[in-house]
Amino acid sequence: MKKPLIVYFSLSDNGSTSKVASFISDGVGGDLFRIVPKKDYSKDDNELLIETKKEYQDAARPELLSFLDDISNYDVIFFVYPLWWNTLPMPFFTFIDHYDFKDKKIVPFCTNQGGGIGFSARELRNVCSNAQVMSGYGINASEVEQERDNIIKWAIENLE
Ligand SMILES: Cc1cc2nc3c(=O)[nH]c(=O)nc-3n(C[C@H](O)[C@H](O)[C@H](O)COP(=O)(O)O)c2cc1C
């Protein structure tokens, strides 16, 4: 079986979303790619909310530091992200816009603070309309550690 790709975005190196990405990579192997925007988001919580809400309302596509050259070797791609404004953080959409996901299987995983997966899976079906987007898995950020085994089990099931 081909290696999967695990693409993730988190503002924090050791936040819940980065942990999920490393659990999945521990569990199923595969290559990890972190989406890093060129800009620095505000460290102030209130400013961050204002800034990201505007990005969301404007359907912004913040520039990224780098992209993967080629995703043609991957059939299964995990998208791992924190729920922002009930959807994916806008830098994720910059990444998505860069590629053609035709015939790829996209497996969404979302950390949140009670919003489940919001409408992120629906949004992914719109923007990756020629891919097979699986139903997403959402976990409260505070439960990520205790859910490690379940996350790995779910990731393995989605490889098939
Ligand atoms: C800008 C912003 C918007 C957010 N919007 C939502 C939301 O709509 N629903 C929700 O349940 N949590 C929301 N959250 C909470 C994050 O999803 C949660 O803190 C995230 O899982 C933390 O991931 P991290 O530890 O990798 O940063 C938001 C957080 C931020 C910073």
The ligand as a Tripos MOL2 file, in Angstrom:
@<TRIPOS>MOLECULE
LIG
   31    33     1     0     0
SMALL
NO_CHARGES

@<TRIPOS>ATOM
      1 C1         -9.5500   31.9370   15.2730 C.3       1 LIG1
      2 C2        -10.1820   30.7920   15.9780 C.ar      1 LIG1
      3 C3        -11.4810   30.3960   15.6290 C.ar      1 LIG1
      4 C4        -12.0620   29.2860   16.2640 C.ar      1 LIG1
      5 N1        -13.3250   28.8950   15.8850 N.ar      1 LIG1
      6 C5        -13.8700   27.8050   16.4910 C.ar      1 LIG1
      7 C6        -15.1590   27.3330   16.1010 C.ar      1 LIG1
      8 O1        -15.8290   27.8880   15.2080 O.2       1 LIG1
      9 N2        -15.6650   26.2340   16.7510 N.ar      1 LIG1
     10 C7        -14.9710   25.5770   17.7320 C.ar      1 LIG1
     11 O2        -15.4670   24.5950   18.2780 O.2       1 LIG1
     12 N3        -13.7220   25.9890   18.0930 N.ar      1 LIG1
     13 C8        -13.1780   27.0860   17.5060 C.ar      1 LIG1
     14 N4        -11.9280   27.5020   17.8680 N.ar      1 LIG1
     15 C9        -11.1840   26.7070   18.8480 C.3       1 LIG1
     16 C10       -10.1350   25.8350   18.1470 C.3       1 LIG1
     17 O3        -10.7320   24.9550   17.2030 O.3       1 LIG1
     18 C11        -9.3390   24.9980   19.1440 C.3       1 LIG1
     19 O4         -8.7960   25.8720   20.0700 O.3       1 LIG1
     20 C12        -8.2640   24.2180   18.3950 C.3       1 LIG1
     21 O5         -8.6530   22.9070   18.3450 O.3       1 LIG1
     22 C13        -6.8980   24.3270   19.0100 C.3       1 LIG1
     23 O6         -5.9810   23.6870   18.1630 O.3       1 LIG1
     24 P1         -4.4010   23.9200   18.4010 P.3       1 LIG1
     25 O7         -4.1360   23.4610   19.8100 O.co2     1 LIG1
     26 O8         -3.7170   23.0900   17.4080 O.co2     1 LIG1
     27 O9         -4.1680   25.3930   18.1980 O.co2     1 LIG1
     28 C14       -11.3490   28.6060   17.2660 C.ar      1 LIG1
     29 C15       -10.0530   29.0260   17.6280 C.ar      1 LIG1
     30 C16        -9.4770   30.0950   16.9810 C.ar      1 LIG1
     31 C17        -8.0830   30.5030   17.3690 C.3       1 LIG1
@<TRIPOS>BOND
     1     1     2 1
     2     2     3 ar
     3     2    30 ar
     4     3     4 ar
     5     4     5 ar
     6     4    28 ar
     7     5     6 ar
     8     6     7 ar
     9     6    13 1
    10     7     8 2
    11     7     9 ar
    12     9    10 ar
    13    10    11 2
    14    10    12 ar
    15    12    13 ar
    16    13    14 ar
    17    14    15 1
    18    14    28 ar
    19    15    16 1
    20    16    17 1
    21    16    18 1
    22    18    19 1
    23    18    20 1
    24    20    21 1
    25    20    22 1
    26    22    23 1
    27    23    24 1
    28    24    25 2
    29    24    26 1
    30    24    27 1
    31    28    29 ar
    32    29    30 ar
    33    30    31 1
@<TRIPOS>SUBSTRUCTURE
     1 LIG1         1 GROUP 0 **** ****
